[in-house]
Amino acid sequence: MRFLVIKLKTVSICFLLVALLLLGAFAARATGAAEVYFSGARSLPIYNVGREDNKIAISFDCAWGTEHTDAILSALEKGNVRATFFTVQFWAEEHADYLKKIDEKGHEIGTHSATHSYMSRLSETEIKKELSSSSEAISSVTGKKVELFRPPYGDYDDLLIDTAKDMGLYSIQWDVDSLDWKDLSASDIASRITERTKSGSIILCHNNGLHTAEALPVVIDALRAKGFTFVPIGELIYRSNYRIDVAGKQIPEGTL
């Protein structure tokens, strides 16, 4: 009987601890901090931006090839859309003519690293080298300071995000993935983008996607019809007095 009483007390204590954890998690979620409650504070890139003005951004990662880049630039020009291109250093150096063309057409250019490696595996010194050399390669062609960084493969850790921030770079992810690198049809790409985009969204595409250029006119027209306005990421994000919630949304300080 005594053993049974002790066992019941143990079970009761366990239930109490679980109840307290759930209560704490509920309170944390109510304040937008559930993930912090369970796993500790994380340094996050910007996945999307908390805006109510229907501004959105479309971005293109440049790492390999240029076969479809002219068609993409033409579609953006015809649609009167300024976009953001993230270029890897070796791409920028090999295709400096395209880098210059992208810049001259009014698009924004950020770094996508020097070597397109998994940067969460790098030391602080290695990260700084990747970001500084790739930014310099871009600036040497455009004459403009690089302010945006997109981690290759979407891979990051606290060290990477914190180091980039210390170097004056805003780390940018996305919340709408076109999956154009999988060579989806133009209609599938367009559907994925138009169905998922909301105010403050950052759309991910690639400069050498097989059907990306074909999808762009449909995407641009459909999203404009919904009331969205395209701007480069640098004009979408907040530059000061902001925080990033546990879902990666950048929002002004004081906003719930």
Number of C-alpha atoms within 10 A of each C-alpha: 6 7 8 9 10 11 12 12 12 12 12 12 12 12 12 12 12 12 12 12 14 12 12 15 18 15 14 16 15 11 11 15 18 18 16 15 16 12 8 9 13 15 16 23 28 22 21 28 26 21 19 9 11 18 22 26 28 22 24 20 22 24 22 15 13 16 12 17 21 16 18 24 20 14 19 19 14 11 17 11 18 21 25 25 28 26 29 27 26 18 22 23 17 12 15 18 11 16 21 15 15 21 18 11 14 14 19 23 30 28 31 29 28 23 16 16 15 14 22 17 14 16 12 16 9 12 20 18 14 22 23 17 15 26 28 17 22 27 15 12 15 18 12 14 13 22 18 23 26 25 24 22 12 12 14 20 16 14 18 24 23 19 16 23 17 11 13 13 20 23 23 23 24 22 21 21 17 22 17 23 16 11 14 16 15 18 16 15 25 24 16 16 26 19 11 13 19 22 18 26 24 28 25 21 23 23 27 24 25 19 22 29 22 19 21 22 17 18 21 23 14 17 21 14 10 11 12 20 17 21 18 22 28 17 13 19 23 17 10 8 9 14 17 19 21 17 15 19 21 22 20 18 11 8 8 9
